[in-house]
Amino acid sequence: MLLGLTSATSGRIQLLGQAMPAHLSDILPAVGALVEGPAFYPFLSGRANLHRLDSADPGGRAETRRARVSDALDRVGLGHAADKRAHAYSLGMKQRLGLAGALLTPRRLLILDEPSNGLDPQGTREVRSLITSLAHDGTTVFVSSHLLSEIEQMCTHAAVMSAGRMVASGRLDDLRGAAASRVVVTTPDVEEARQVLERLGVSTDAMAPSIDQVAGAVTEASAEAERIVAELVAAGVCVRGFEVARTSLEDRFVALTGEGFDVAR
């Protein structure tokens, strides 16, 4: 709907300050997109596919096309495979080629749907670094993804959707609950550690990861960590491990949507 590929049944859409799809022809040249799986001519090379894509773009200038295509391929790590036919590309390489297509001309906004799909760990890291660098250069990048750990490493803001409705949005720290942290103490002296934590005002819970650990919720945990460890040691508790764990985006997503193993259909 943002890109004018399908119509909304109700409501209004604004993209870069303009109503969509009424101003589609004015807005889309400033928007790059990778939606679902990218499609290419299988018997053309990656380079030739991008040349055709750029030539179909009214804003793609012929005199700079060759240089822009080469630069886009290099940015996504496909310079070495530029002249290989697209049908020989792996799923991850096709994903990168789709990203290269979105980067052929300068964009104010990039809309990326599962940009890490099919990538190996190294490719995922490279795409994450690319997206971060684009954002630092002034391009707004809108990412739709189920890989919440990747969202945490790339994004400054997030929105959570459930059953077609937005249930929360804001800065990542606000969504996770920046003030709410959790300490996990690994020790053979579980009961003694629990007593010390309770005395310090740390409300322990039954959600410790294993039987030799004690977990509890605290506020401003970074300032309290040294004091908590010192009190544990002073009380004779053998501390084998101590961790301050912030609420993850995945934890917050499950809490907001209720989606675990039993997802509503």
Secondary structure, 3 states (H helix, E strand, C coil): CCCCCCCCCCCCEEECCEEECCCHHHHHHHEEEECCCCCCCCCCEHHHHHHHHHHCCCCCCHHHHHHHHHHHHHHCCCHHHCCCEHHHCCHHHHHHHHHHHHCCCCCCEEEEECCCCCCCHHHHHHHHHHHHHHHHCCCEEEEECCCHHHHHHHCCEEEEEECCEEEEEEEHHHHHCCCEEEEEEECCCHHHHHHHHHHCCCEEECCCCCCCEEEEEEECHHHHHHHHHHHHHHCCCCCCEEEEEECCHHHHHHHHHCCCCCCCC
